[in-house]
Amino acid sequence: MMRHPNPSRPLYLGMRPGDLVDKPYAKFWNPQLAPLSAATNEALLVGPLPPPLVPGLAQAHELLLDGPQPIEEGYGFAEDGTLHIALTTPMPGTVPKMVDWWFWWHNGEPQRYKLWHPRAHVNAEFGDRDSPTQTGRARYVGRTSFVHEYIGSQLNAVAISFIAPSELGFDASRIADAEQATLVCARIGFVAQPLQIGYLVHHVRRVPGGSEMRCRFWIGGHAARLRTQHPMGDWLSKLARRLKRPSRQDAQDLMVHASQEMAHLASFLPALYGELSSE
């Protein structure tokens, strides 16, 4: 189990009177979400991919290969029960380094996190204090964000532990220039249980007119394991995988959530960054 850094935090959806008073980003609060993209709607309509088409976590590094991946939008379950979700979001006017800045900045206070998905995000904050000497990816890599958010109708308390892309086999030299590409990689775990449930990867690369974000999730199956050492760790991890096996509804809820939040972020990030980032 992980200890939340702020156990007395107020948890509620949306903004209350006074929440945005004197906030320099108040004008970016927009509770209206755009409709789901045609690609996401089609993936939800098609349903789960056949297991042989579902890429494993060991293939994550292939995101850096030139050209599109075989699956850019869709979801499916591997033979071991691992849920994989893939989706791609256009981000006009965005430079990859803006996304690095965002993954640090939005943890500063709940109102910032709520900008990202006004109908689902409740709270996010790091478990430690900022270092004034850090810049770029170093502002969030190696840190854990404690998150409360709705996935579908379920309020979840999860710990997003950001890791170096090299831990998932990525060639760090391919993202050395944050003007051209970045990778946000993290382990996902429950706060109240000693269980790591999966991984996320957000690959952002420059394209004409801005960037595109390619999101990938691996949840459950062999991506799930105990977070702590235990003499019966392997057996308990197998048990946890059976008990926490993601369902088709889980897959659809997470895909809709991720599609909505990334599209909404794309609608305001360049302007927000331009006004509030000091680089």
ZADO-1210 file (C-alpha; in nm, 4 decimals, padded with zeros to 6 digits):
<atoms>
<atom x="00.0000" y="00.0000" z="00.0000" code="MET" pos="1"/>
<atom x="00.1208" y="00.3530" z="-00.0773" code="MET" pos="2"/>
<atom x="00.0629" y="00.6490" z="00.1529" code="ARG" pos="3"/>
<atom x="-00.1065" y="00.9483" z="-00.0054" code="HIS" pos="4"/>
<atom x="00.0865" y="01.2726" z="00.0554" code="PRO" pos="5"/>
<atom x="-00.2294" y="01.4675" z="00.1367" code="ASN" pos="6"/>
<atom x="-00.4895" y="01.2402" z="00.3014" code="PRO" pos="7"/>
<atom x="-00.7189" y="01.5309" z="00.3971" code="SER" pos="8"/>
<atom x="-00.7537" y="01.6628" z="00.0416" code="ARG" pos="9"/>
<atom x="-01.1076" y="01.7529" z="-00.0705" code="PRO" pos="10"/>
<atom x="-01.2291" y="01.5266" z="-00.3494" code="LEU" pos="11"/>
<atom x="-01.5043" y="01.6466" z="-00.5818" code="TYR" pos="12"/>
<atom x="-01.5724" y="01.6632" z="-00.9519" code="LEU" pos="13"/>
<atom x="-01.5842" y="01.9926" z="-01.1365" code="GLY" pos="14"/>
<atom x="-01.5203" y="02.3438" z="-01.0070" code="MET" pos="15"/>
<atom x="-01.6823" y="02.5143" z="-00.7126" code="ARG" pos="16"/>
<atom x="-01.7277" y="02.8892" z="-00.6590" code="PRO" pos="17"/>
<atom x="-01.3897" y="03.0427" z="-00.5900" code="GLY" pos="18"/>
<atom x="-01.1836" y="02.7550" z="-00.7298" code="ASP" pos="19"/>
<atom x="-01.0583" y="02.9618" z="-01.0229" code="LEU" pos="20"/>
<atom x="-01.0392" y="03.3044" z="-00.8584" code="VAL" pos="21"/>
<atom x="-00.7018" y="03.4641" z="-00.9389" code="ASP" pos="22"/>
<atom x="-00.5853" y="03.1565" z="-01.1288" code="LYS" pos="23"/>
<atom x="-00.3908" y="03.2660" z="-01.4378" code="PRO" pos="24"/>
<atom x="-00.5259" y="02.9653" z="-01.6270" code="TYR" pos="25"/>
<atom x="-00.8948" y="03.0204" z="-01.5412" code="ALA" pos="26"/>
<atom x="-00.9912" y="03.0981" z="-01.9009" code="LYS" pos="27"/>
<atom x="-00.8800" y="02.7502" z="-02.0073" code="PHE" pos="28"/>
<atom x="-01.1523" y="02.5831" z="-01.8011" code="TRP" pos="29"/>
<atom x="-01.4015" y="02.4429" z="-02.0514" code="ASN" pos="30"/>
<atom x="-01.6420" y="02.1734" z="-01.9286" code="PRO" pos="31"/>
<atom x="-01.7608" y="02.0970" z="-02.2828" code="GLN" pos="32"/>
<atom x="-01.5903" y="01.8015" z="-02.4484" code="LEU" pos="33"/>
<atom x="-01.5690" y="01.7443" z="-02.8218" code="ALA" pos="34"/>
<atom x="-01.7354" y="01.4317" z="-02.9649" code="PRO" pos="35"/>
<atom x="-01.5233" y="01.1186" z="-02.9838" code="LEU" pos="36"/>
<atom x="-01.3133" y="01.0900" z="-03.2971" code="SER" pos="37"/>
<atom x="-01.4331" y="00.8748" z="-03.5863" code="ALA" pos="38"/>
<atom x="-01.1372" y="00.6398" z="-03.5300" code="ALA" pos="39"/>
<atom x="-01.2242" y="00.5853" z="-03.1628" code="THR" pos="40"/>
<atom x="-01.5908" y="00.5309" z="-03.2432" code="ASN" pos="41"/>
<atom x="-01.5002" y="00.2746" z="-03.5068" code="GLU" pos="42"/>
<atom x="-01.2666" y="00.0906" z="-03.2679" code="ALA" pos="43"/>
<atom x="-01.5393" y="00.0718" z="-03.0050" code="LEU" pos="44"/>
<atom x="-01.7867" y="-00.0543" z="-03.2650" code="LEU" pos="45"/>
<atom x="-01.5484" y="-00.3204" z="-03.3993" code="VAL" pos="46"/>
<atom x="-01.4754" y="-00.4512" z="-03.0505" code="GLY" pos="47"/>
<atom x="-01.1756" y="-00.6479" z="-02.9211" code="PRO" pos="48"/>
<atom x="-00.8965" y="-00.7452" z="-03.1585" code="LEU" pos="49"/>
<atom x="-00.8061" y="-01.1136" z="-03.1929" code="PRO" pos="50"/>
<atom x="-00.5372" y="-01.2078" z="-02.9367" code="PRO" pos="51"/>
<atom x="-00.2672" y="-01.2771" z="-03.2027" code="PRO" pos="52"/>
<atom x="-00.2905" y="-00.9127" z="-03.3130" code="LEU" pos="53"/>
<atom x="-00.2449" y="-00.7705" z="-02.9637" code="VAL" pos="54"/>
<atom x="00.1121" y="-00.6403" z="-02.9116" code="PRO" pos="55"/>
<atom x="00.2845" y="-00.7183" z="-02.5840" code="GLY" pos="56"/>
<atom x="00.4704" y="-00.4777" z="-02.3581" code="LEU" pos="57"/>
<atom x="00.7984" y="-00.6107" z="-02.4966" code="ALA" pos="58"/>
<atom x="00.6988" y="-00.4566" z="-02.8307" code="GLN" pos="59"/>
<atom x="00.6461" y="-00.1081" z="-02.6873" code="ALA" pos="60"/>
<atom x="00.9797" y="00.0134" z="-02.8259" code="HIS" pos="61"/>
<atom x="00.8458" y="-00.0397" z="-03.1801" code="GLU" pos="62"/>
<atom x="00.6543" y="00.2867" z="-03.1411" code="LEU" pos="63"/>
<atom x="00.9773" y="00.4592" z="-03.2435" code="LEU" pos="64"/>
<atom x="00.9911" y="00.2780" z="-03.5766" code="LEU" pos="65"/>
<atom x="00.9141" y="00.4924" z="-03.8792" code="ASP" pos="66"/>
<atom x="00.5610" y="00.4881" z="-04.0117" code="GLY" pos="67"/>
<atom x="00.2352" y="00.3777" z="-03.8489" code="PRO" pos="68"/>
<atom x="00.1981" y="00.0758" z="-03.6242" code="GLN" pos="69"/>
<atom x="-00.0285" y="-00.2161" z="-03.7268" code="PRO" pos="70"/>
<atom x="-00.2727" y="-00.1040" z="-03.4555" code="ILE" pos="71"/>
<atom x="-00.3031" y="00.2728" z="-03.4101" code="GLU" pos="72"/>
<atom x="-00.6592" y="00.2692" z="-03.2751" code="GLU" pos="73"/>
<atom x="-00.8205" y="-00.0241" z="-03.0996" code="GLY" pos="74"/>
<atom x="-00.8190" y="-00.2559" z="-02.8037" code="TYR" pos="75"/>
<atom x="-00.7851" y="-00.6250" z="-02.7353" code="GLY" pos="76"/>
<atom x="-00.6847" y="-00.8916" z="-02.4873" code="PHE" pos="77"/>
<atom x="-00.3709" y="-01.1029" z="-02.5138" code="ALA" pos="78"/>
<atom x="-00.3842" y="-01.4752" z="-02.4382" code="GLU" pos="79"/>
<atom x="-00.2728" y="-01.4082" z="-02.0788" code="ASP" pos="80"/>
<atom x="-00.5569" y="-01.1595" z="-02.0260" code="GLY" pos="81"/>
<atom x="-00.3501" y="-00.8417" z="-02.0654" code="THR" pos="82"/>
<atom x="-00.5645" y="-00.5580" z="-02.1970" code="LEU" pos="83"/>
<atom x="-00.3945" y="-00.3450" z="-02.4614" code="HIS" pos="84"/>
<atom x="-00.5343" y="-00.0113" z="-02.5762" code="ILE" pos="85"/>
<atom x="-00.3993" y="00.1982" z="-02.8617" code="ALA" pos="86"/>
<atom x="-00.5192" y="00.5393" z="-02.9731" code="LEU" pos="87"/>
<atom x="-00.3774" y="00.8345" z="-03.1621" code="THR" pos="88"/>
<atom x="-00.4648" y="01.2007" z="-03.1071" code="THR" pos="89"/>
<atom x="-00.3713" y="01.4907" z="-03.3388" code="PRO" pos="90"/>
<atom x="-00.2313" y="01.7892" z="-03.1471" code="MET" pos="91"/>
<atom x="-00.2213" y="02.0919" z="-03.3806" code="PRO" pos="92"/>
<atom x="00.0276" y="02.3612" z="-03.2824" code="GLY" pos="93"/>
<atom x="00.1844" y="02.1419" z="-03.0147" code="THR" pos="94"/>
<atom x="00.5560" y="02.0744" z="-02.9724" code="VAL" pos="95"/>
<atom x="00.6485" y="01.7547" z="-02.7816" code="PRO" pos="96"/>
<atom x="00.8270" y="01.9475" z="-02.5064" code="LYS" pos="97"/>
<atom x="00.4913" y="02.1073" z="-02.4190" code="MET" pos="98"/>
<atom x="00.3647" y="01.7620" z="-02.3196" code="VAL" pos="99"/>
<atom x="00.6673" y="01.7107" z="-02.0932" code="ASP" pos="100"/>
<atom x="00.5878" y="02.0424" z="-01.9278" code="TRP" pos="101"/>
<atom x="00.2214" y="01.9453" z="-01.8887" code="TRP" pos="102"/>
<atom x="00.2953" y="01.6185" z="-01.7099" code="PHE" pos="103"/>
<atom x="00.4834" y="01.8182" z="-01.4477" code="TRP" pos="104"/>
<atom x="00.2618" y="02.1290" z="-01.4327" code="TRP" pos="105"/>
<atom x="-00.0807" y="01.9683" z="-01.3957" code="HIS" pos="106"/>
<atom x="00.0183" y="01.8060" z="-01.0636" code="ASN" pos="107"/>
<atom x="00.0515" y="02.1459" z="-00.8968" code="GLY" pos="108"/>
<atom x="-00.3111" y="02.1769" z="-00.7828" code="GLU" pos="109"/>
<atom x="-00.6430" y="02.0028" z="-00.8509" code="PRO" pos="110"/>
<atom x="-00.7813" y="02.2836" z="-01.0672" code="GLN" pos="111"/>
<atom x="-00.5006" y="02.2298" z="-01.3169" code="ARG" pos="112"/>
<atom x="-00.5699" y="01.8583" z="-01.3386" code="TYR" pos="113"/>
<atom x="-00.9404" y="01.9239" z="-01.3889" code="LYS" pos="114"/>
<atom x="-00.8686" y="02.1340" z="-01.6983" code="LEU" pos="115"/>
<atom x="-00.7562" y="01.8116" z="-01.8670" code="TRP" pos="116"/>
<atom x="-01.0824" y="01.6185" z="-01.8345" code="HIS" pos="117"/>
<atom x="-01.3520" y="01.8353" z="-01.6712" code="PRO" pos="118"/>
<atom x="-01.5996" y="01.5478" z="-01.6425" code="ARG" pos="119"/>
<atom x="-01.3700" y="01.2874" z="-01.4913" code="ALA" pos="120"/>
<atom x="-01.0624" y="01.4337" z="-01.3194" code="HIS" pos="121"/>
<atom x="-01.0766" y="01.5016" z="-00.9465" code="VAL" pos="122"/>
<atom x="-00.7244" y="01.5407" z="-00.8071" code="ASN" pos="123"/>
<atom x="-00.3581" y="01.4787" z="-00.8918" code="ALA" pos="124"/>
<atom x="-00.0443" y="01.5613" z="-00.6965" code="GLU" pos="125"/>
<atom x="00.3113" y="01.4395" z="-00.6658" code="PHE" pos="126"/>
<atom x="00.4182" y="01.2479" z="-00.3587" code="GLY" pos="127"/>
<atom x="00.7250" y="01.4712" z="-00.3177" code="ASP" pos="128"/>
<atom x="00.8214" y="01.8343" z="-00.3626" code="ARG" pos="129"/>
<atom x="00.9518" y="01.9949" z="-00.6791" code="ASP" pos="130"/>
<atom x="01.3209" y="02.0541" z="-00.7224" code="SER" pos="131"/>
<atom x="01.3852" y="02.4068" z="-00.8523" code="PRO" pos="132"/>
<atom x="01.6917" y="02.2857" z="-01.0457" code="THR" pos="133"/>
<atom x="01.5053" y="02.0337" z="-01.2617" code="GLN" pos="134"/>
<atom x="01.3798" y="02.1032" z="-01.6120" code="THR" pos="135"/>
<atom x="01.2111" y="01.9130" z="-01.8928" code="GLY" pos="136"/>
<atom x="01.1388" y="01.5429" z="-01.8346" code="ARG" pos="137"/>
<atom x="01.3393" y="01.5448" z="-01.5116" code="ALA" pos="138"/>
<atom x="01.0519" y="01.7352" z="-01.3521" code="ARG" pos="139"/>
<atom x="00.8345" y="01.4216" z="-01.3514" code="TYR" pos="140"/>
<atom x="01.0466" y="01.1127" z="-01.4349" code="VAL" pos="141"/>
<atom x="01.1222" y="00.9206" z="-01.1158" code="GLY" pos="142"/>
<atom x="00.8259" y="01.0696" z="-00.9320" code="ARG" pos="143"/>
<atom x="00.4803" y="00.9343" z="-00.8469" code="THR" pos="144"/>
<atom x="00.1565" y="01.1199" z="-00.9136" code="SER" pos="145"/>
<atom x="-00.1342" y="01.0265" z="-00.6863" code="PHE" pos="146"/>
<atom x="-00.4495" y="01.0495" z="-00.8960" code="VAL" pos="147"/>
<atom x="-00.8221" y="01.0399" z="-00.8336" code="HIS" pos="148"/>
<atom x="-01.0276" y="01.0166" z="-01.1520" code="GLU" pos="149"/>
<atom x="-01.3413" y="00.8593" z="-01.2887" code="TYR" pos="150"/>
<atom x="-01.3003" y="00.5892" z="-01.5508" code="ILE" pos="151"/>
<atom x="-01.6552" y="00.5407" z="-01.6683" code="GLY" pos="152"/>
<atom x="-01.8692" y="00.5746" z="-01.3540" code="SER" pos="153"/>
<atom x="-01.6037" y="00.4359" z="-01.1177" code="GLN" pos="154"/>
<atom x="-01.3853" y="00.6675" z="-00.9055" code="LEU" pos="155"/>
<atom x="-01.0306" y="00.5302" z="-00.9007" code="ASN" pos="156"/>
<atom x="-00.7361" y="00.6101" z="-00.6747" code="ALA" pos="157"/>
<atom x="-00.4190" y="00.5221" z="-00.8613" code="VAL" pos="158"/>
<atom x="-00.0490" y="00.5915" z="-00.8399" code="ALA" pos="159"/>
<atom x="00.1209" y="00.6857" z="-01.1674" code="ILE" pos="160"/>
<atom x="00.4932" y="00.6234" z="-01.1228" code="SER" pos="161"/>
<atom x="00.6840" y="00.7842" z="-01.4098" code="PHE" pos="162"/>
<atom x="00.9849" y="00.5889" z="-01.5345" code="ILE" pos="163"/>
<atom x="01.2638" y="00.6498" z="-01.7823" code="ALA" pos="164"/>
<atom x="01.1673" y="00.5274" z="-02.1326" code="PRO" pos="165"/>
<atom x="01.4805" y="00.3121" z="-02.1371" code="SER" pos="166"/>
<atom x="01.3173" y="00.0874" z="-01.8732" code="GLU" pos="167"/>
<atom x="01.0744" y="-00.0256" z="-02.1434" code="LEU" pos="168"/>
<atom x="01.3431" y="-00.0750" z="-02.4057" code="GLY" pos="169"/>
<atom x="01.3206" y="00.2594" z="-02.5818" code="PHE" pos="170"/>
<atom x="01.6293" y="00.4084" z="-02.7440" code="ASP" pos="171"/>
<atom x="01.6758" y="00.7333" z="-02.5505" code="ALA" pos="172"/>
<atom x="01.8715" y="00.8886" z="-02.8368" code="SER" pos="173"/>
<atom x="01.5536" y="00.8908" z="-03.0457" code="ARG" pos="174"/>
<atom x="01.3904" y="01.1394" z="-02.8073" code="ILE" pos="175"/>
<atom x="01.6979" y="01.3456" z="-02.7210" code="ALA" pos="176"/>
<atom x="01.5473" y="01.6482" z="-02.8968" code="ASP" pos="177"/>
<atom x="01.2230" y="01.7303" z="-02.7121" code="ALA" pos="178"/>
<atom x="01.1316" y="01.9672" z="-02.9945" code="GLU" pos="179"/>
<atom x="01.0844" y="01.6609" z="-03.2149" code="GLN" pos="180"/>
<atom x="00.9669" y="01.3780" z="-02.9882" code="ALA" pos="181"/>
<atom x="00.9085" y="01.2697" z="-02.6316" code="THR" pos="182"/>
<atom x="00.7924" y="00.9615" z="-02.4428" code="LEU" pos="183"/>
<atom x="00.5911" y="00.9633" z="-02.1216" code="VAL" pos="184"/>
<atom x="00.6202" y="00.6198" z="-01.9588" code="CYS" pos="185"/>
<atom x="00.4761" y="00.5075" z="-01.6265" code="ALA" pos="186"/>
<atom x="00.3774" y="00.2151" z="-01.4087" code="ARG" pos="187"/>
<atom x="00.0159" y="00.2227" z="-01.2914" code="ILE" pos="188"/>
<atom x="-00.0769" y="00.0947" z="-00.9464" code="GLY" pos="189"/>
<atom x="-00.3504" y="00.1123" z="-00.6885" code="PHE" pos="190"/>
<atom x="-00.2927" y="00.3459" z="-00.3939" code="VAL" pos="191"/>
<atom x="-00.4769" y="00.1354" z="-00.1340" code="ALA" pos="192"/>
<atom x="-00.3450" y="-00.2023" z="-00.2526" code="GLN" pos="193"/>
<atom x="00.0147" y="-00.3228" z="-00.3064" code="PRO" pos="194"/>
<atom x="-00.0580" y="-00.4010" z="-00.6695" code="LEU" pos="195"/>
<atom x="00.0883" y="-00.2666" z="-00.9896" code="GLN" pos="196"/>
<atom x="-00.1785" y="-00.3113" z="-01.2557" code="ILE" pos="197"/>
<atom x="-00.0019" y="-00.2053" z="-01.5740" code="GLY" pos="198"/>
<atom x="00.1893" y="00.0455" z="-01.7823" code="TYR" pos="199"/>
<atom x="00.1197" y="00.3458" z="-01.9998" code="LEU" pos="200"/>
<atom x="00.3233" y="00.4967" z="-02.2826" code="VAL" pos="201"/>
<atom x="00.2462" y="00.8270" z="-02.4536" code="HIS" pos="202"/>
<atom x="00.4634" y="00.8858" z="-02.7597" code="HIS" pos="203"/>
<atom x="00.4482" y="01.2384" z="-02.8973" code="VAL" pos="204"/>
<atom x="00.6160" y="01.3156" z="-03.2283" code="ARG" pos="205"/>
<atom x="00.6246" y="01.6132" z="-03.4622" code="ARG" pos="206"/>
<atom x="00.4082" y="01.6035" z="-03.7736" code="VAL" pos="207"/>
<atom x="00.3218" y="01.8817" z="-04.0191" code="PRO" pos="208"/>
<atom x="00.1218" y="02.1449" z="-03.8320" code="GLY" pos="209"/>
<atom x="00.2074" y="02.0231" z="-03.4828" code="GLY" pos="210"/>
<atom x="00.2356" y="01.6823" z="-03.3204" code="SER" pos="211"/>
<atom x="00.0460" y="01.3595" z="-03.2687" code="GLU" pos="212"/>
<atom x="00.0176" y="01.1684" z="-02.9443" code="MET" pos="213"/>
<atom x="00.0117" y="00.7897" z="-02.9655" code="ARG" pos="214"/>
<atom x="-00.1167" y="00.6425" z="-02.6396" code="CYS" pos="215"/>
<atom x="-00.0657" y="00.2808" z="-02.5388" code="ARG" pos="216"/>
<atom x="-00.1806" y="00.0962" z="-02.2275" code="PHE" pos="217"/>
<atom x="-00.1066" y="-00.2535" z="-02.0991" code="TRP" pos="218"/>
<atom x="-00.3361" y="-00.3443" z="-01.8090" code="ILE" pos="219"/>
<atom x="-00.3610" y="-00.6723" z="-01.6171" code="GLY" pos="220"/>
<atom x="-00.2182" y="-01.0060" z="-01.7254" code="GLY" pos="221"/>
<atom x="00.1600" y="-01.0194" z="-01.7020" code="HIS" pos="222"/>
<atom x="00.1676" y="-00.6403" z="-01.6660" code="ALA" pos="223"/>
<atom x="00.0144" y="-00.6829" z="-01.3177" code="ALA" pos="224"/>
<atom x="00.2224" y="-00.7849" z="-01.0178" code="ARG" pos="225"/>
<atom x="00.2793" y="-00.7130" z="-00.6510" code="LEU" pos="226"/>
<atom x="00.4541" y="-00.3826" z="-00.5916" code="ARG" pos="227"/>
<atom x="00.6370" y="-00.5084" z="-00.2826" code="THR" pos="228"/>
<atom x="00.8658" y="-00.8021" z="-00.2101" code="GLN" pos="229"/>
<atom x="00.6919" y="-01.1043" z="-00.0573" code="HIS" pos="230"/>
<atom x="00.7994" y="-01.4675" z="-00.0055" code="PRO" pos="231"/>
<atom x="00.4893" y="-01.5763" z="-00.1981" code="MET" pos="232"/>
<atom x="00.5126" y="-01.2916" z="-00.4479" code="GLY" pos="233"/>
<atom x="00.4782" y="-01.4993" z="-00.7672" code="ASP" pos="234"/>
<atom x="00.1741" y="-01.6881" z="-00.6403" code="TRP" pos="235"/>
<atom x="00.0096" y="-01.3716" z="-00.5081" code="LEU" pos="236"/>
<atom x="00.0765" y="-01.1931" z="-00.8369" code="SER" pos="237"/>
<atom x="-00.0953" y="-01.4746" z="-01.0284" code="LYS" pos="238"/>
<atom x="-00.3909" y="-01.4563" z="-00.7902" code="LEU" pos="239"/>
<atom x="-00.4127" y="-01.0786" z="-00.8317" code="ALA" pos="240"/>
<atom x="-00.4147" y="-01.1176" z="-01.2111" code="ARG" pos="241"/>
<atom x="-00.7161" y="-01.3454" z="-01.1918" code="ARG" pos="242"/>
<atom x="-00.9025" y="-01.1251" z="-00.9460" code="LEU" pos="243"/>
<atom x="-00.8238" y="-00.7991" z="-01.1279" code="LYS" pos="244"/>
<atom x="-00.8646" y="-00.9255" z="-01.4835" code="ARG" pos="245"/>
<atom x="-00.9896" y="-00.6311" z="-01.6927" code="PRO" pos="246"/>
<atom x="-01.3223" y="-00.6713" z="-01.8704" code="SER" pos="247"/>
<atom x="-01.4468" y="-00.5524" z="-02.2074" code="ARG" pos="248"/>
<atom x="-01.6349" y="-00.2750" z="-02.0252" code="GLN" pos="249"/>
<atom x="-01.3109" y="-00.1715" z="-01.8529" code="ASP" pos="250"/>
<atom x="-01.1439" y="-00.1542" z="-02.1930" code="ALA" pos="251"/>
<atom x="-01.4152" y="00.0599" z="-02.3465" code="GLN" pos="252"/>
<atom x="-01.4315" y="00.2933" z="-02.0468" code="ASP" pos="253"/>
<atom x="-01.0557" y="00.3499" z="-02.0460" code="LEU" pos="254"/>
<atom x="-01.0407" y="00.4002" z="-02.4211" code="MET" pos="255"/>
<atom x="-01.3197" y="00.6583" z="-02.4128" code="VAL" pos="256"/>
<atom x="-01.1594" y="00.8358" z="-02.1157" code="HIS" pos="257"/>
<atom x="-00.8149" y="00.8534" z="-02.2770" code="ALA" pos="258"/>
<atom x="-00.9542" y="00.9652" z="-02.6114" code="SER" pos="259"/>
<atom x="-01.1538" y="01.2435" z="-02.4482" code="GLN" pos="260"/>
<atom x="-00.8780" y="01.3713" z="-02.2224" code="GLU" pos="261"/>
<atom x="-00.6075" y="01.3801" z="-02.4893" code="MET" pos="262"/>
<atom x="-00.8300" y="01.5523" z="-02.7438" code="ALA" pos="263"/>
<atom x="-00.9342" y="01.8069" z="-02.4805" code="HIS" pos="264"/>
<atom x="-00.5714" y="01.8673" z="-02.3818" code="LEU" pos="265"/>
<atom x="-00.4827" y="01.9256" z="-02.7460" code="ALA" pos="266"/>
<atom x="-00.7461" y="02.1999" z="-02.7658" code="SER" pos="267"/>
<atom x="-00.5726" y="02.4307" z="-02.5174" code="PHE" pos="268"/>
<atom x="-00.2161" y="02.3126" z="-02.4448" code="LEU" pos="269"/>
<atom x="-00.0298" y="02.5334" z="-02.6976" code="PRO" pos="270"/>
<atom x="-00.1995" y="02.8502" z="-02.5688" code="ALA" pos="271"/>
<atom x="-00.1623" y="02.7505" z="-02.2034" code="LEU" pos="272"/>
<atom x="00.2056" y="02.6705" z="-02.2500" code="TYR" pos="273"/>
<atom x="00.2643" y="02.9945" z="-02.4355" code="GLY" pos="274"/>
<atom x="00.1181" y="03.1988" z="-02.1504" code="GLU" pos="275"/>
<atom x="00.2443" y="03.0145" z="-01.8418" code="LEU" pos="276"/>
<atom x="00.5609" y="02.8262" z="-01.9269" code="SER" pos="277"/>
<atom x="00.8891" y="02.9931" z="-01.8403" code="SER" pos="278"/>
<atom x="01.0702" y="02.7114" z="-02.0245" code="GLU" pos="279"/>
</atoms>
